[in-house]
């Protein structure tokens, strides 16, 4: 999306990259979104793969942190089975990013914290 100097926004929808989103949840741990490719007419587009996304929240002393990740699966059942591992991988990546930010803040000095996530 672009904005010109007059404040007008030029946003175009890519009609060749449309998806229908469906959300599934067990009302507990998290949810899985199924992004199903469609044509500009709204018909299924079998030439493109369905994308599954997992989302959950991890609780910290400072409140919940949303976690989202792509799930490598061909159908909803496989996405449900792969959900825990995919979310765990996303949380591990998030923790690595937090540790990197802490190292940069401390000028490269790493202070062990017992492996617990502690946010300022």
Secondary structure, 3 states (H helix, E strand, C coil): CEECCCCCEECCCCCCCEEEEEEEECCCCEEEEEEEEECCCCCECCCCCCEEEEEEEEEECCEEEEEEEEECCCCHHHHHHHHHHHHHHHHHHHHHHHHHHHHHHCCCCCCCCCCCCCCC
